[in-house]
Amino acid sequence: MTDKEWAKVHSFVLVSETNQGKVVKTMTKREMYEAKTEEFLQPVVDEHGFELVDVEYVKEGSNWYLRAYIDKEGGIAVDDCEVISRILSDWLDKTDFIEDSYILEVSSPGLGRPLKKEKDFARSMGKLVEVRTYRPIDKQKEFTGILKEFNKDSFTIVIEDNEMTFQRSETALVRLAFDF
């Protein structure tokens, strides 16, 4: 069996130690592609003075996309995306660890950038955010309010003087809301 054939049928397992013993997390192929790409890309982006916002490997229609979102103070330019795209493309061609055909995109996260990491939530404290949940809460799946607090598991927004806490695992999307 070749390495590619093996990777096609196996999940990847991460094991980490905790006070109570071992915690095992199975990593899907998609998660492994994202993690490996992020691991390569983080020092490259740092070297250029950019922020690596996110890496995602998603299927849209019949096409797979590997997307890297980068940003910097004052906003990212097309030339910045091109520099990172060329470096990433060369590395992907050399390592060839993604077995599917895919389209590579490097871009700005845009105005509607999702809040995913702790630093995203910290930067957005006190700002108006839009929340979408997987399941309805009181027959509603979309909420808008001021981000009041957060931790690794949940966050709280204020909607018209009422606080509402959401579990991050039950939230489909959190992003800055814009009032046009």
N, C-alpha and C positions, 0 to 999 in steps of 0.2 A: 504494500500500500504506500503510495507517495504521500508527501507531507500535505499536499493540497487535498487529496482524497481523505486523509485523516481529519483535517480541519473541517471538512464539509460535514462530517457526521458526529463530531465531538463538540461539546460545550467546554468552556474553560472554567476552572475553579480557582477562586481566590480564597486563601485561608488567612485569617488574622487572629492573633491572640487577644483574649479579653481576660478580665479577672475571673470569670466563671469557666473559662476553657476556650475552646476554639469556636469561631464563628465561620461558617462556610457559606460562600456566595457563589452561585453559578453565574458565569458570565456568558451571555449570548454572543453569537458571532458579531452582531451589530455593535454590541457594547465593547467587544474586544477591538474591533476596527477603530471605533471612536477613541478608545483609551490609548491604543498604540499611536494613532495619529496625533493625539493631544500631547503625549509624552515626547514625541519628536518635535512638535511645533512650538511648545511653550518656550524653550530656550531661544529658538529662532526669533519668535515674536518679541521676546524680552530684549534681545540684542538690538532690534530695530526700534525700540522705544514704544512698542504697541502693546495693547492688552488683548489676550486671547479670550474672547467672550464665550465662545462655545464651538464645539465640533459635533456634527451630527451626520449619521449615515442613514438615509431614509429612502424608501421606495415611493415614488409618485407615478401613478399610472404603470407603465411597463419599464420605467427607468429608475435606476439606483443613482442617488446623489451623495457625494461626500462633500459636506459644506463646512467651511471654517469661517467663523465670524470674528473679525478683528476690529479694534477701535483704538483711538488715541484722543488725548485732550485736543479739542478743537475740531474733531471729526477726521475720519479716514478719507483718503483720496484714492482715485482709481489707480494711480501709480503705486501707491502703497500696497494695494491688493495685488497688483501685477508682480511686484517683487516677491511677496510671500507665496503667491501662486506658482511662480517659476521654481522656487526652492522646494516647495512641497511636491510639485509634480515630478521634479528630478528624483527626489527621495522615494516617492511612490513607484516610479519606474524601476528604480534600482532594487528596492526591497520586494516589490510585487507580491505583497501578502494578501491583497484583496482579490478573491477569486472571481467575483462577478465583474461584468462590464459596468462602469459607472461614469458619471459626469462630475468633474471636480469644479467646485465653485468656492472662491474666496471673496468675501464681501463684508460690508459694514452691517451691523445688526439692524440698522435703521431706527426710526423713531419708536416703532412698536416693539422694541427689543424685550424679550421675556426676562423676568427676574428668576434666575435659577440658582445662582451661587450666593453664598453669604454676603460677599462684597456687593452684589447687585441689590440685595435687600437693604444693606447698610447705607448705600448711596441714595436709596429711595425713601428713607425714613422721612415722615412728615409730608410726603408728596401724595398726590392723587393717583391711585392704582385701580386697574380693572382686573377683576377676578372672574375666572370661569371654572365651574366645578364639573366633575364627571357626572354627578347625580344631582337632581334638584334638591334644594333646601327651601322649604315652604313654597314649593312650586316654582322656584326660580333657580336658574343656573348662572346668571350673570349679576355681578355686584360691583359697585364703584364706591370707593371710600379712601380716606387718608390712612396710609400705613402708619400704625402706631408702634408696633413691636413685632419681633420675630425671634425664633430660635430654629434649631435644626429640624424640628418636627412640625412647627405650626407658625402662624402669623396672625396678627390682629389688625383689623381696619376699623375706622370709625365712620359710620354712615348716619348722618343726621343725629348726632349726639348719642347714638347707640353703638356699642362695641360688638364686633362679630369676629370670632376666631375660627380659622380654617386650618385643617390638617393639610400639610403640604402634599402628602400622598394621595389626597382626595381632590387635589386641585389640578385641572387640566392646563391652566394658563394664568400667570400673573404678569402683568406688564404695566408700565406707566400709562396713565390715561391722559388724553389730550383733549382740551376743551377748545374747539375751534369756533 
